[in-house]
Amino acid sequence: MKKIILNFEKKTDNFKALVQGALNMNLLNFLISKETYTELKQIELINTFSRDINLPAMNLIFKSLELVKSSKKLGVNKGILVELTVKADEQKVIELAKLNEFNFIIVKAQDWKIIPFENLIAEMHENDTELIASVENINEAELMLKTLEVGTDGVLITPKEVNDIIELKKLLETEFRVKLIEAEVTALQNVPESERVCVDTTSLLKSGEGMLVGSTAKGFVLVHAEVFDTQFVSSRPFRVNAGDVSAYILVPSNDSDKNYRTKYLSELKGGDQVLVVNSTGGAKKVTVGRVKIETRPMLRLELEIDKRGKKIRINYIGQNAETIRLVNSVGTPLSIVDIKVGDKVLVHIGPGATHFGIKIKENIIEK
């Protein structure tokens, strides 16, 4: 788990609200000072860090290697803060990590940020010493946690408002699970002319991954990414040829209590986020690079799910072409042109009625 250290060294006007927000979000790594120690010492759950080595914190941040070696402190984790100002400072951090004197190193870079941290991550990602990036805002935190895919082991950040803490928590929840079950194809119908939507992401998708798309909010079919080379078409591993313009697609929710909401494919645009789901239900957020809408012949599938004896019927319309694939129960992609009545594919049962993509309790009939 990535580590987010919240800088609570100063007692701001909203200090108590920030602390309560952190406890609510289960973000329990606090950087404390003599000023805030008395306020926080009664909270047993928190993992304390301090630059004041005289405070009884669990993690002490020393100013130099010499102070660490001369310290008589036992039973605490030891760290150091290094500021990057020149290229030689990078090597200093790497050498300090190799000494096995420190449990963690906090690195602060004022000017150049990405390249120095890429170098440090590459050198230290298999090291026992944690690399913590000191960052100024949420955007920097996200960059540091994802740089070179591995990311830093954590970040140190000063939250300015409670919403900052909520957004930080979201950075730790980059993947979750969506329940997938089998649905049986009960009918097929040609749709001679329709507008289809290709969703091109800024990520390279892998075999087994796709997006959940459906004609109603009752259920969504897993549509596989175009990751396969064929005799006539090269792969487009960033693309999902998702469905017709009226279809729903699952996208991340802004509500911390919900993992997703729905959106019409026709509404998607570059810069939006969508969910990519694999054949075992693992889900992650990706960003849309562009959306392509073109007229193509389509195929409409009617499907039926047996949920404890109750029949749920859902629909999906996809382009009638060999490169559009759904996924069967063992994770094998099936070309839509080869699917027959009686075949089974992976789907997700949706929330039912939605209003602007949000689930509501209302008598809405979709068929």
C-alpha positions as a Markdown table, in Angstrom:
| # | Residue | x | y | z |
|---|---|---|---|---|
| 1 | Met | 0.0 | 0.0 | 0.0 |
| 2 | Lys | 1.3 | 3.4 | -0.9 |
| 3 | Lys | 1.9 | 5.7 | 2.1 |
| 4 | Ile | 0.4 | 9.2 | 2.3 |
| 5 | Ile | 1.9 | 11.3 | 5.1 |
| 6 | Leu | -0.2 | 14.3 | 6.0 |
| 7 | Asn | 1.7 | 17.3 | 7.2 |
| 8 | Phe | 0.0 | 18.5 | 10.4 |
| 9 | Glu | 3.0 | 20.5 | 11.8 |
| 10 | Lys | 0.9 | 23.7 | 11.9 |
| 11 | Lys | -2.3 | 24.3 | 13.7 |
| 12 | Thr | -4.4 | 26.0 | 11.0 |
| 13 | Asp | -7.9 | 27.4 | 11.5 |
| 14 | Asn | -9.4 | 24.1 | 10.0 |
| 15 | Phe | -6.9 | 21.9 | 11.8 |
| 16 | Lys | -9.5 | 19.8 | 13.7 |
| 17 | Ala | -11.6 | 19.4 | 10.6 |
| 18 | Leu | -8.6 | 18.2 | 8.6 |
| 19 | Val | -7.6 | 15.7 | 11.3 |
| 20 | Gln | -11.2 | 14.4 | 11.5 |
| 21 | Gly | -11.3 | 14.1 | 7.7 |
| 22 | Ala | -8.0 | 12.1 | 7.8 |
| 23 | Leu | -9.4 | 9.7 | 10.4 |
| 24 | Asn | -12.6 | 9.3 | 8.4 |
| 25 | Met | -10.6 | 8.4 | 5.3 |
| 26 | Asn | -8.3 | 6.1 | 7.3 |
| 27 | Leu | -5.2 | 8.1 | 6.3 |
| 28 | Leu | -3.3 | 7.8 | 9.5 |
| 29 | Asn | 0.3 | 8.8 | 8.8 |
| 30 | Phe | 0.7 | 12.3 | 10.5 |
| 31 | Leu | 3.8 | 14.5 | 10.4 |
| 32 | Ile | 3.6 | 16.3 | 13.8 |
| 33 | Ser | 5.5 | 19.1 | 15.6 |
| 34 | Lys | 5.8 | 20.4 | 19.1 |
| 35 | Glu | 2.9 | 22.7 | 18.3 |
| 36 | Thr | 0.5 | 19.9 | 17.4 |
| 37 | Tyr | 1.8 | 17.0 | 19.4 |
| 38 | Thr | -0.4 | 17.8 | 22.5 |
| 39 | Glu | -3.5 | 17.8 | 20.3 |
| 40 | Leu | -2.7 | 14.5 | 18.6 |
| 41 | Lys | -1.0 | 12.4 | 21.3 |
| 42 | Gln | -4.3 | 11.0 | 22.5 |
| 43 | Ile | -5.2 | 9.4 | 19.1 |
| 44 | Glu | -3.9 | 5.9 | 19.4 |
| 45 | Leu | -4.6 | 4.9 | 15.7 |
| 46 | Ile | -2.2 | 7.3 | 14.1 |
| 47 | Asn | 1.4 | 6.6 | 12.9 |
| 48 | Thr | 3.4 | 9.7 | 13.8 |
| 49 | Phe | 6.4 | 11.2 | 12.0 |
| 50 | Ser | 8.4 | 14.1 | 13.4 |
| 51 | Arg | 11.3 | 16.3 | 12.4 |
| 52 | Asp | 11.8 | 17.1 | 16.1 |
| 53 | Ile | 13.7 | 14.0 | 17.2 |
| 54 | Asn | 12.9 | 14.8 | 20.9 |
| 55 | Leu | 9.2 | 14.1 | 20.3 |
| 56 | Pro | 8.0 | 10.5 | 21.0 |
| 57 | Ala | 7.1 | 9.9 | 17.4 |
| 58 | Met | 7.2 | 6.4 | 15.8 |
| 59 | Asn | 9.2 | 7.8 | 12.8 |
| 60 | Leu | 11.9 | 10.3 | 13.2 |
| 61 | Ile | 13.3 | 12.5 | 10.4 |
| 62 | Phe | 16.9 | 13.3 | 11.0 |
| 63 | Lys | 18.8 | 16.2 | 9.4 |
| 64 | Ser | 22.0 | 14.2 | 8.7 |
| 65 | Leu | 23.6 | 10.8 | 8.6 |
| 66 | Glu | 25.8 | 11.8 | 11.5 |
| 67 | Leu | 22.9 | 12.5 | 13.7 |
| 68 | Val | 21.4 | 9.1 | 12.9 |
| 69 | Lys | 24.6 | 7.3 | 13.8 |
| 70 | Ser | 24.9 | 9.1 | 17.1 |
| 71 | Ser | 21.3 | 8.7 | 18.0 |
| 72 | Lys | 20.4 | 6.5 | 21.0 |
| 73 | Lys | 16.7 | 6.3 | 19.9 |
| 74 | Leu | 15.5 | 2.7 | 19.9 |
| 75 | Gly | 12.3 | 1.2 | 18.5 |
| 76 | Val | 11.7 | 3.9 | 16.0 |
| 77 | Asn | 11.9 | 4.1 | 12.2 |
| 78 | Lys | 14.6 | 6.5 | 11.0 |
| 79 | Gly | 14.4 | 8.7 | 8.0 |
| 80 | Ile | 16.0 | 11.8 | 6.4 |
| 81 | Leu | 14.8 | 14.6 | 4.2 |
| 82 | Val | 16.9 | 15.5 | 1.2 |
| 83 | Glu | 16.3 | 18.5 | -1.1 |
| 84 | Leu | 17.2 | 18.0 | -4.8 |
| 85 | Thr | 18.8 | 21.1 | -6.2 |
| 86 | Val | 21.5 | 19.7 | -8.5 |
| 87 | Lys | 22.1 | 16.4 | -10.3 |
| 88 | Ala | 24.6 | 15.2 | -7.6 |
| 89 | Asp | 21.8 | 15.2 | -5.0 |
| 90 | Glu | 20.1 | 12.3 | -6.9 |
| 91 | Gln | 23.2 | 10.2 | -6.3 |
| 92 | Lys | 23.3 | 11.3 | -2.7 |
| 93 | Val | 19.8 | 9.9 | -2.1 |
| 94 | Ile | 20.8 | 6.6 | -3.9 |
| 95 | Glu | 23.9 | 6.2 | -1.7 |
| 96 | Leu | 22.0 | 7.0 | 1.5 |
| 97 | Ala | 19.5 | 4.3 | 0.6 |
| 98 | Lys | 22.3 | 1.7 | 0.1 |
| 99 | Leu | 23.6 | 2.3 | 3.7 |
| 100 | Asn | 20.6 | 0.5 | 5.3 |
| 101 | Glu | 20.6 | 3.2 | 8.0 |
| 102 | Phe | 17.2 | 4.6 | 7.0 |
| 103 | Asn | 13.8 | 3.1 | 6.8 |
| 104 | Phe | 12.7 | 6.0 | 4.5 |
| 105 | Ile | 14.0 | 9.0 | 2.6 |
| 106 | Ile | 11.8 | 12.0 | 2.0 |
| 107 | Val | 12.9 | 13.8 | -1.2 |
| 108 | Lys | 11.9 | 17.4 | -2.1 |
| 109 | Ala | 12.5 | 18.8 | -5.6 |
| 110 | Gln | 11.7 | 22.4 | -6.2 |
| 111 | Asp | 12.2 | 22.7 | -9.9 |
| 112 | Trp | 12.7 | 19.6 | -11.9 |
| 113 | Lys | 10.4 | 16.9 | -10.5 |
| 114 | Ile | 9.5 | 14.1 | -12.9 |
| 115 | Ile | 12.9 | 13.2 | -14.4 |
| 116 | Pro | 14.8 | 13.1 | -11.0 |
| 117 | Phe | 12.1 | 11.0 | -9.5 |
| 118 | Glu | 12.1 | 8.6 | -12.5 |
| 119 | Asn | 15.8 | 8.1 | -11.9 |
| 120 | Leu | 15.3 | 7.5 | -8.2 |
| 121 | Ile | 12.4 | 5.1 | -8.6 |
| 122 | Ala | 14.4 | 3.1 | -11.2 |
| 123 | Glu | 17.4 | 2.9 | -8.7 |
| 124 | Met | 15.4 | 2.3 | -5.5 |
| 125 | His | 12.2 | 0.4 | -6.4 |
| 126 | Glu | 13.7 | -2.9 | -5.2 |
| 127 | Asn | 15.4 | -1.3 | -2.2 |
| 128 | Asp | 14.1 | -1.7 | 1.4 |
| 129 | Thr | 14.4 | 2.0 | 2.0 |
| 130 | Glu | 11.1 | 3.7 | 1.2 |
| 131 | Leu | 11.2 | 6.7 | -1.3 |
| 132 | Ile | 8.7 | 9.4 | -0.1 |
| 133 | Ala | 8.1 | 12.4 | -2.4 |
| 134 | Ser | 7.4 | 15.8 | -0.8 |
| 135 | Val | 4.6 | 17.3 | -3.0 |
| 136 | Glu | 2.7 | 20.6 | -3.1 |
| 137 | Asn | -0.7 | 19.5 | -4.3 |
| 138 | Ile | -3.0 | 16.6 | -5.4 |
| 139 | Asn | -1.8 | 16.7 | -9.0 |
| 140 | Glu | 1.8 | 16.3 | -7.9 |
| 141 | Ala | 0.8 | 13.5 | -5.6 |
| 142 | Glu | -0.8 | 11.6 | -8.4 |
| 143 | Leu | 2.2 | 12.1 | -10.6 |
| 144 | Met | 4.6 | 10.8 | -8.0 |
| 145 | Leu | 2.5 | 7.8 | -7.1 |
| 146 | Lys | 2.3 | 6.7 | -10.7 |
| 147 | Thr | 5.6 | 7.7 | -12.3 |
| 148 | Leu | 7.2 | 4.8 | -14.2 |
| 149 | Glu | 4.1 | 2.8 | -13.3 |
| 150 | Val | 5.8 | 1.8 | -10.0 |
| 151 | Gly | 5.7 | 5.2 | -8.5 |
| 152 | Thr | 7.2 | 6.4 | -5.2 |
| 153 | Asp | 6.5 | 4.5 | -2.0 |
| 154 | Gly | 4.5 | 7.4 | -0.8 |
| 155 | Val | 4.1 | 11.2 | -0.6 |
| 156 | Leu | 4.3 | 13.9 | 2.0 |
| 157 | Ile | 1.7 | 16.6 | 1.5 |
| 158 | Thr | 0.1 | 19.5 | 3.5 |
| 159 | Pro | -3.7 | 19.3 | 3.0 |
| 160 | Lys | -5.3 | 22.7 | 2.8 |
| 161 | Glu | -9.0 | 21.5 | 3.0 |
| 162 | Val | -10.9 | 18.4 | 3.8 |
| 163 | Asn | -11.6 | 17.7 | 0.1 |
| 164 | Asp | -7.8 | 17.4 | -0.4 |
| 165 | Ile | -7.9 | 14.4 | 1.9 |
| 166 | Ile | -10.8 | 12.8 | 0.0 |
| 167 | Glu | -9.0 | 13.2 | -3.3 |
| 168 | Leu | -5.8 | 11.7 | -1.7 |
| 169 | Lys | -7.8 | 8.7 | -0.6 |
| 170 | Lys | -9.1 | 8.2 | -4.2 |
| 171 | Leu | -5.5 | 8.0 | -5.4 |
| 172 | Leu | -5.1 | 4.8 | -3.3 |
| 173 | Glu | -8.2 | 3.3 | -4.8 |
| 174 | Thr | -7.0 | 3.0 | -8.4 |
| 175 | Glu | -8.3 | -0.5 | -8.8 |
| 176 | Phe | -11.5 | -2.2 | -7.5 |
| 177 | Arg | -13.7 | -5.1 | -8.5 |
| 178 | Val | -16.9 | -5.3 | -10.6 |
| 179 | Lys | -18.9 | -8.5 | -10.4 |
| 180 | Leu | -19.2 | -10.3 | -13.7 |
| 181 | Ile | -21.6 | -13.1 | -14.5 |
| 182 | Glu | -22.7 | -15.1 | -17.5 |
| 183 | Ala | -25.6 | -14.1 | -19.8 |
| 184 | Glu | -27.0 | -16.2 | -22.6 |
| 185 | Val | -27.5 | -14.8 | -26.0 |
| 186 | Thr | -31.2 | -15.3 | -26.9 |
| 187 | Ala | -31.6 | -13.3 | -30.1 |
| 188 | Leu | -29.6 | -11.5 | -32.8 |
| 189 | Gln | -30.8 | -8.7 | -35.1 |
| 190 | Asn | -29.0 | -6.9 | -37.9 |
| 191 | Val | -29.1 | -3.1 | -37.7 |
| 192 | Pro | -28.2 | -1.9 | -41.2 |
| 193 | Glu | -27.0 | 1.6 | -40.4 |
| 194 | Ser | -26.1 | 3.1 | -37.0 |
| 195 | Glu | -23.5 | 5.5 | -35.5 |
| 196 | Arg | -20.9 | 3.5 | -33.6 |
| 197 | Val | -18.4 | 4.9 | -31.0 |
| 198 | Cys | -14.8 | 4.0 | -30.7 |
| 199 | Val | -13.3 | 5.0 | -27.4 |
| 200 | Asp | -9.5 | 5.6 | -27.8 |
| 201 | Thr | -7.8 | 5.8 | -24.4 |
| 202 | Thr | -4.4 | 7.2 | -23.4 |
| 203 | Ser | -3.4 | 3.8 | -22.0 |
| 204 | Leu | -2.3 | 0.6 | -23.6 |
| 205 | Leu | -4.9 | -2.1 | -22.8 |
| 206 | Lys | -4.1 | -5.8 | -22.4 |
| 207 | Ser | -5.6 | -9.1 | -23.5 |
| 208 | Gly | -8.7 | -9.7 | -21.3 |
| 209 | Glu | -9.5 | -6.0 | -20.8 |
| 210 | Gly | -12.4 | -4.0 | -22.1 |
| 211 | Met | -15.3 | -1.8 | -21.2 |
| 212 | Leu | -18.8 | -2.4 | -19.9 |
| 213 | Val | -21.4 | -1.2 | -22.3 |
| 214 | Gly | -25.2 | -1.8 | -22.6 |
| 215 | Ser | -28.3 | -0.5 | -24.2 |
| 216 | Thr | -30.0 | -0.2 | -20.8 |
| 217 | Ala | -28.8 | 0.5 | -17.3 |
| 218 | Lys | -30.0 | -3.0 | -16.2 |
| 219 | Gly | -26.9 | -4.7 | -17.6 |
| 220 | Phe | -23.6 | -4.2 | -19.4 |
| 221 | Val | -21.6 | -6.5 | -21.8 |
| 222 | Leu | -17.8 | -6.7 | -21.5 |
| 223 | Val | -16.6 | -5.4 | -24.9 |
| 224 | His | -12.9 | -6.4 | -25.5 |
| 225 | Ala | -10.2 | -4.0 | -26.5 |
| 226 | Glu | -8.7 | -4.2 | -30.0 |
| 227 | Val | -5.4 | -5.7 | -28.8 |
| 228 | Phe | -5.2 | -8.5 | -31.5 |
| 229 | Asp | -3.4 | -8.3 | -34.8 |
| 230 | Thr | -5.4 | -9.9 | -37.7 |
| 231 | Gln | -4.7 | -10.8 | -41.3 |
| 232 | Phe | -6.4 | -7.5 | -42.5 |
| 233 | Val | -6.2 | -5.1 | -39.5 |
| 234 | Ser | -3.4 | -4.2 | -37.1 |
| 235 | Ser | -4.1 | -4.0 | -33.4 |
| 236 | Arg | -5.3 | -0.9 | -31.7 |
| 237 | Pro | -4.4 | -1.7 | -28.1 |
| 238 | Phe | -5.7 | 1.7 | -26.9 |
| 239 | Arg | -9.1 | 1.2 | -28.4 |
| 240 | Val | -12.5 | -0.3 | -27.5 |
| 241 | Asn | -15.0 | -0.2 | -30.4 |
| 242 | Ala | -17.7 | 0.2 | -27.7 |
| 243 | Gly | -21.2 | 0.3 | -29.3 |
| 244 | Asp | -23.8 | 2.6 | -30.6 |
| 245 | Val | -24.2 | 6.2 | -29.6 |
| 246 | Ser | -27.3 | 5.6 | -27.4 |
| 247 | Ala | -25.5 | 3.0 | -25.2 |
| 248 | Tyr | -24.5 | 3.4 | -21.6 |
| 249 | Ile | -20.9 | 2.9 | -20.6 |
| 250 | Leu | -19.5 | 2.6 | -17.0 |
| 251 | Val | -17.4 | 5.6 | -15.9 |
| 252 | Pro | -15.8 | 6.4 | -12.5 |
| 253 | Ser | -18.1 | 8.0 | -9.9 |
| 254 | Asn | -17.4 | 11.3 | -8.2 |
| 255 | Asp | -19.2 | 9.9 | -5.1 |
| 256 | Ser | -16.7 | 8.3 | -2.7 |
| 257 | Asp | -19.4 | 5.7 | -1.7 |
| 258 | Lys | -19.9 | 4.5 | -5.3 |
| 259 | Asn | -17.3 | 3.0 | -7.7 |
| 260 | Tyr | -19.1 | 3.9 | -10.9 |
| 261 | Arg | -21.9 | 5.7 | -12.7 |
| 262 | Thr | -23.2 | 5.6 | -16.3 |
| 263 | Lys | -22.7 | 7.9 | -19.2 |
| 264 | Tyr | -24.0 | 7.8 | -22.8 |
| 265 | Leu | -21.3 | 6.9 | -25.3 |
| 266 | Ser | -22.4 | 9.9 | -27.4 |
| 267 | Glu | -21.4 | 12.2 | -24.4 |
| 268 | Leu | -17.8 | 11.0 | -24.1 |
| 269 | Lys | -15.0 | 13.3 | -25.2 |
| 270 | Gly | -11.2 | 13.5 | -24.8 |
| 271 | Gly | -10.1 | 14.1 | -21.2 |
| 272 | Asp | -13.0 | 12.1 | -19.7 |
| 273 | Gln | -12.4 | 9.0 | -17.7 |
| 274 | Val | -13.9 | 5.6 | -18.3 |
| 275 | Leu | -13.6 | 2.2 | -16.5 |
| 276 | Val | -11.5 | -0.6 | -18.0 |
| 277 | Val | -12.5 | -4.0 | -16.6 |
| 278 | Asn | -10.7 | -7.3 | -17.1 |
| 279 | Ser | -12.3 | -10.8 | -17.4 |
| 280 | Thr | -11.9 | -11.4 | -13.7 |
| 281 | Gly | -13.7 | -8.2 | -12.7 |
| 282 | Gly | -10.7 | -6.1 | -11.9 |
| 283 | Ala | -11.5 | -2.5 | -12.7 |
| 284 | Lys | -9.3 | 0.6 | -13.2 |
| 285 | Lys | -9.7 | 4.2 | -14.4 |
| 286 | Val | -8.3 | 5.3 | -17.8 |
| 287 | Thr | -8.4 | 8.6 | -19.6 |
| 288 | Val | -10.0 | 9.1 | -23.0 |
| 289 | Gly | -7.7 | 10.5 | -25.7 |
| 290 | Arg | -10.4 | 10.9 | -28.3 |
| 291 | Val | -13.8 | 9.5 | -29.4 |
| 292 | Lys | -14.5 | 8.4 | -33.0 |
| 293 | Ile | -18.1 | 8.3 | -34.2 |
| 294 | Glu | -18.8 | 6.8 | -37.6 |
| 295 | Thr | -21.7 | 5.1 | -39.5 |
| 296 | Arg | -21.4 | 1.4 | -39.6 |
| 297 | Pro | -23.7 | -1.7 | -39.9 |
| 298 | Met | -24.4 | -3.0 | -36.4 |
| 299 | Leu | -25.6 | -6.1 | -34.7 |
| 300 | Arg | -28.1 | -6.1 | -31.8 |
| 301 | Leu | -27.8 | -8.8 | -29.1 |
| 302 | Glu | -30.6 | -9.7 | -26.7 |
| 303 | Leu | -29.3 | -11.5 | -23.6 |
| 304 | Glu | -30.8 | -13.2 | -20.6 |
| 305 | Ile | -29.4 | -13.5 | -17.1 |
| 306 | Asp | -30.7 | -16.1 | -14.6 |
| 307 | Lys | -30.3 | -14.6 | -11.2 |
| 308 | Arg | -31.6 | -17.0 | -8.6 |
| 309 | Gly | -34.5 | -18.0 | -10.8 |
| 310 | Lys | -35.3 | -14.5 | -11.8 |
| 311 | Lys | -34.8 | -13.7 | -15.5 |
| 312 | Ile | -33.1 | -10.3 | -16.3 |
| 313 | Arg | -33.0 | -9.3 | -20.0 |
| 314 | Ile | -30.5 | -6.9 | -21.3 |
| 315 | Asn | -29.4 | -5.6 | -24.8 |
| 316 | Tyr | -26.2 | -4.6 | -26.5 |
| 317 | Ile | -25.6 | -3.2 | -30.0 |
| 318 | Gly | -22.1 | -3.4 | -31.5 |
| 319 | Gln | -20.5 | -3.0 | -34.8 |
| 320 | Asn | -21.0 | -6.0 | -37.1 |
| 321 | Ala | -17.3 | -6.7 | -37.7 |
| 322 | Glu | -14.8 | -9.4 | -36.9 |
| 323 | Thr | -12.6 | -7.1 | -34.7 |
| 324 | Ile | -15.4 | -6.5 | -32.2 |
| 325 | Arg | -15.2 | -9.1 | -29.5 |
| 326 | Leu | -17.1 | -10.0 | -26.4 |
| 327 | Val | -15.7 | -12.3 | -23.7 |
| 328 | Asn | -16.9 | -15.7 | -22.6 |
| 329 | Ser | -16.9 | -17.1 | -19.0 |
| 330 | Val | -13.4 | -18.4 | -19.2 |
| 331 | Gly | -12.0 | -15.1 | -20.5 |
| 332 | Thr | -11.8 | -16.0 | -24.1 |
| 333 | Pro | -12.6 | -13.2 | -26.6 |
| 334 | Leu | -15.4 | -14.1 | -29.1 |
| 335 | Ser | -15.8 | -12.2 | -32.3 |
| 336 | Ile | -19.3 | -10.7 | -32.5 |
| 337 | Val | -19.8 | -12.1 | -36.0 |
| 338 | Asp | -19.3 | -15.7 | -34.7 |
| 339 | Ile | -21.7 | -15.4 | -31.7 |
| 340 | Lys | -24.8 | -17.6 | -32.0 |
| 341 | Val | -28.0 | -17.9 | -30.0 |
| 342 | Gly | -27.2 | -20.0 | -26.9 |
| 343 | Asp | -23.6 | -18.7 | -26.5 |
| 344 | Lys | -22.7 | -17.2 | -23.1 |
| 345 | Val | -20.7 | -14.0 | -22.5 |
| 346 | Leu | -19.6 | -12.0 | -19.5 |
| 347 | Val | -21.9 | -9.2 | -18.3 |
| 348 | His | -22.4 | -7.0 | -15.3 |
| 349 | Ile | -25.8 | -6.5 | -13.8 |
| 350 | Gly | -26.3 | -2.7 | -13.6 |
| 351 | Pro | -28.1 | -0.4 | -11.1 |
| 352 | Gly | -31.3 | -0.3 | -13.1 |
| 353 | Ala | -32.9 | 3.2 | -13.4 |
| 354 | Thr | -30.5 | 6.1 | -13.6 |
| 355 | His | -30.9 | 9.9 | -14.0 |
| 356 | Phe | -27.9 | 11.6 | -15.5 |
| 357 | Gly | -26.0 | 8.5 | -14.8 |
| 358 | Ile | -26.9 | 8.3 | -11.1 |
| 359 | Lys | -29.0 | 5.4 | -9.7 |
| 360 | Ile | -32.4 | 6.4 | -8.6 |
| 361 | Lys | -35.5 | 4.8 | -7.2 |
| 362 | Glu | -38.0 | 5.6 | -9.9 |
| 363 | Asn | -40.4 | 3.6 | -12.1 |
| 364 | Ile | -38.5 | 3.7 | -15.3 |
| 365 | Ile | -38.9 | 1.0 | -18.0 |
| 366 | Glu | -36.2 | 0.4 | -20.5 |
| 367 | Lys | -36.7 | -2.3 | -23.1 |
